[in-house]
Amino acid sequence: MKAAVVTDFDQAPRYQEFEDPSGEVVEVLAAALSPRVRSQAAGSHYSSGDELPLIPGIDGVGRTSTGELRYFLLPDTNRGAMAERVAIDVRRSIPLPRSSDPVQLAAAMNPVMSSWVALRRRAGLKRGQRVLVLGADGNAGRLALQVARRLGAGEVTGIGRDGAGLVEAGARADIVLDYLWGEPTAEALKAIVPARVDDSQQLTWVQIGSVAGLESPIPSAALRAVNLRIVGSGQGSVDPGDIKKELAAIAREVGRGTFDLQARAVPLSEVEATWAVKTTDRVVFIP
């Protein structure tokens, strides 16, 4: 079969022949390129190993041998979704209506899931609470604004890298969804903590992404001066069973067009030329 294959963590995947998978195999219809997949292909994600060759891709939409459409999540594996065929664990997948758009679902499921699961399973969002999204100028961050509103947040504020509006929103926020980390998070905490209207009001800070840095110098005073709770949301911190419980609801919302996300379908054969191209659309590879 043909696949996108990483043979060097410092180079883009190349379209080439690869051995067929064995087990419960689906024909891949669509697999999205995301920051998570980029870090997987670069060997820099916290779950990454050093085994090469590697087929990137952590999720996708596929067709089973019986013609059923399924959205699937893959465990830690070097045999990812960016291939003509992939072996899946049916327990980590859900059936989809035959009318589903594979490209749109593949594009939206992962970024929607990042904030949906964070709010539902890590932050315990209550209707009417105030949510601040740090890094709202990225694809996942923009979707997080929509997800928070859909799940019942009373006030939702997006903060970009310029930090405009950070102090005002952070002074009363109940939950922060952080897609940046690194130095911006440390600076955000330094600005928000002194501005809190009620120091005893719990502020749940959910670390989701790290596009601004893998490490952040969190000021110790931030943990003592206010009721601050820092948690992570991602692979390993949320039980796979809990994630699966959310998948059907997320897929329904994506299928209804609830969330605004522009997807761009690209032939998998163009993976090497497309990999490093900057775009605001979510690139989805179709074998």
C-alpha positions in Angstrom: 0.0 0.0 0.0 1.0 3.7 -0.2 1.5 5.8 2.9 3.2 8.9 4.2 6.4 7.6 5.8 8.7 9.4 8.2 12.3 8.0 7.9 14.0 11.0 9.5 12.5 13.2 12.3 14.0 16.3 10.7 12.3 15.7 7.4 8.7 15.8 6.1 7.0 12.4 5.4 7.4 11.0 2.0 4.8 9.2 -0.1 6.0 5.7 -0.7 5.3 2.0 -0.5 4.7 0.4 3.0 3.7 -3.0 4.2 0.0 -3.7 4.6 -1.3 -3.7 8.2 -2.9 -6.8 9.8 -5.8 -7.1 12.2 -9.0 -5.1 12.0 -8.2 -3.1 8.9 -10.1 -0.2 7.4 -9.7 1.7 4.2 -8.7 5.2 5.2 -10.9 7.9 3.6 -9.5 11.0 5.4 -6.8 11.8 8.0 -6.1 15.3 9.3 -2.9 17.2 9.8 -2.7 18.9 13.2 -0.1 20.3 15.6 -0.3 17.0 17.5 0.4 15.0 14.3 3.3 17.3 13.4 4.9 16.7 16.8 4.4 13.0 16.4 6.2 13.1 13.0 9.0 15.2 14.5 9.4 12.8 17.4 8.8 15.6 19.9 5.5 14.7 21.4 5.6 13.5 25.0 4.2 10.1 23.9 6.7 9.8 21.0 9.2 7.0 20.8 12.3 6.8 18.6 11.2 4.0 16.3 11.4 4.6 12.6 10.0 4.3 10.0 6.8 6.0 11.2 3.4 6.6 9.5 1.9 9.7 11.2 -1.7 10.3 11.9 -3.6 9.8 15.2 -7.2 9.6 13.9 -9.3 9.5 10.8 -12.4 8.3 9.0 -12.3 4.9 7.4 -14.5 2.3 5.7 -14.7 -1.3 7.1 -14.8 -4.4 4.9 -18.6 -4.4 5.3 -18.9 -0.8 4.0 -19.5 0.8 7.4 -18.0 4.3 8.0 -16.2 4.7 11.3 -14.3 7.5 13.0 -11.3 6.0 14.8 -8.7 7.0 17.3 -5.3 5.3 17.3 -3.3 4.3 20.4 0.4 5.1 20.5 1.7 3.5 17.3 4.1 4.1 14.5 1.5 2.8 12.1 -0.7 5.9 11.8 -3.7 7.0 9.8 -1.9 8.6 6.8 -2.0 5.6 4.7 -4.3 3.8 2.3 -5.2 1.3 5.1 -4.7 1.1 8.8 -5.4 -1.3 11.6 -7.8 0.0 14.2 -9.1 -1.0 17.6 -12.9 -1.0 17.1 -13.3 -0.2 20.8 -11.6 3.2 20.1 -14.0 4.0 17.2 -17.6 4.9 16.6 -19.9 4.2 13.6 -20.9 7.2 11.4 -24.0 7.8 9.3 -23.5 6.9 5.6 -24.2 10.5 4.7 -21.2 11.8 6.7 -18.6 14.0 5.1 -15.3 12.2 5.9 -13.1 15.2 5.2 -15.1 17.6 7.5 -15.3 15.0 10.2 -11.6 14.2 10.1 -10.8 17.9 10.1 -13.0 18.8 13.1 -13.0 15.9 15.4 -9.6 16.3 17.0 -9.6 20.0 17.6 -13.2 20.0 18.8 -12.3 17.1 21.1 -9.4 19.0 22.6 -11.7 21.6 24.2 -14.8 19.5 24.6 -13.1 16.8 26.6 -11.1 19.4 28.6 -14.3 21.2 29.6 -16.4 18.1 30.2 -13.9 15.7 31.8 -11.1 17.9 33.3 -12.6 21.3 34.2 -16.1 20.1 35.0 -17.7 23.1 33.2 -21.0 24.3 34.9 -23.6 26.2 32.9 -23.0 29.9 33.1 -19.3 29.8 34.0 -16.8 32.1 32.4 -14.2 30.5 30.0 -11.1 32.2 28.7 -9.3 30.6 25.8 -5.5 31.3 25.6 -4.3 30.9 22.1 -7.6 31.6 20.4 -6.0 32.6 17.1 -5.2 29.0 16.2 -7.6 26.4 14.7 -8.2 24.5 17.9 -8.4 27.7 19.9 -11.0 29.3 17.6 -13.1 26.1 17.8 -12.7 26.1 21.6 -14.7 29.4 21.7 -17.5 27.7 19.8 -17.4 24.5 21.9 -17.5 26.5 25.2 -20.6 28.3 24.1 -22.2 25.1 22.9 -21.6 23.4 26.2 -23.2 26.2 28.2 -20.5 28.7 29.2 -22.0 32.0 30.2 -19.1 34.2 29.0 -16.4 33.1 26.6 -13.3 35.2 25.8 -10.6 34.5 23.3 -7.1 35.8 23.8 -4.5 35.8 21.0 -0.8 36.0 21.3 -1.0 39.8 21.6 -2.7 39.3 25.0 -5.3 42.0 24.4 -8.1 41.8 27.0 -6.3 39.2 29.1 -6.4 41.0 32.5 -10.1 42.0 32.2 -11.2 38.5 31.3 -8.8 36.7 33.6 -10.0 38.7 36.6 -13.3 36.8 36.7 -12.7 33.7 34.7 -13.6 30.3 36.1 -11.7 28.2 33.5 -8.8 28.9 31.2 -8.1 26.6 28.2 -4.4 27.0 27.4 -3.2 26.1 24.0 0.1 28.1 24.3 2.0 27.2 27.5 5.7 28.3 27.5 6.5 31.9 28.4 3.0 33.3 27.5 1.4 31.2 30.2 3.8 32.4 32.9 3.3 36.0 31.8 -0.5 35.5 31.7 -0.5 34.2 35.3 1.6 37.1 36.4 -1.0 39.5 34.9 -4.1 37.7 36.0 -3.3 36.7 39.6 -3.1 40.3 41.0 -6.2 41.2 39.1 -8.5 38.5 40.5 -11.7 40.0 41.9 -12.1 37.2 44.4 -8.9 35.3 45.4 -11.0 32.4 46.7 -12.9 31.8 43.5 -11.4 28.7 41.9 -9.6 29.2 38.6 -9.1 25.9 36.8 -6.3 26.2 34.3 -6.4 23.4 31.7 -3.1 22.9 29.8 -4.0 21.5 26.3 -1.4 22.6 23.8 2.2 23.9 23.9 2.7 25.8 20.6 4.7 28.5 22.5 6.9 26.1 24.4 7.1 22.8 26.1 8.0 24.2 29.5 6.6 27.2 31.4 8.2 29.0 34.4 5.1 29.1 36.6 5.5 31.8 39.3 5.2 30.1 42.7 3.1 33.0 44.1 0.4 32.2 41.6 -0.2 28.9 43.4 -0.4 30.5 46.8 -2.1 33.9 46.2 -5.3 32.6 44.6 -7.3 29.4 44.4 -5.5 28.1 41.3 -5.9 24.6 40.0 -3.6 23.5 37.1 -4.5 20.3 35.2 -3.7 18.8 31.9 -6.0 17.4 29.3 -4.6 15.0 26.7 -3.5 11.5 26.0 -3.0 9.7 29.4 -4.7 12.3 31.6 -8.2 11.3 30.5 -9.4 7.7 30.5 -9.9 6.3 27.0 -13.3 5.1 28.0 -14.3 8.6 29.0 -13.1 10.0 25.7 -15.1 7.4 23.8 -18.2 8.4 25.7 -17.9 11.9 24.3 -17.1 10.9 20.6 -20.7 10.3 19.5 -21.9 13.6 20.7 -19.0 15.4 19.2 -19.5 13.7 15.8 -23.2 14.6 15.9 -22.4 18.3 16.4 -19.7 18.2 13.7 -22.1 16.5 11.3 -24.8 19.1 12.0 -22.4 21.9 11.0 -22.4 23.3 14.6 -18.8 24.4 14.4 -17.2 26.6 11.8 -14.0 25.1 10.5 -12.6 25.3 7.0 -11.2 21.9 5.7 -8.9 21.5 2.7 -8.7 18.1 1.1 -5.2 17.2 -0.3 -4.2 14.0 -2.0 -1.9 11.9 0.2 0.6 11.8 -2.6 1.2 15.5 -2.1 2.1 15.1 1.6 5.8 16.0 1.3 5.0 19.3 -0.6 2.1 20.2 1.7 3.6 19.3 5.1 5.2 22.6 5.9 2.8 24.9 4.1 1.2 27.5 6.5 -2.6 27.8 6.2 -5.6 28.7 8.3 -7.5 25.8 6.8 -7.3 22.3 8.4 -5.4 20.1 5.9 -6.9 16.7 5.5 -5.1 14.0 3.5 -7.1 11.7 1.3 -5.4 8.5 0.0 
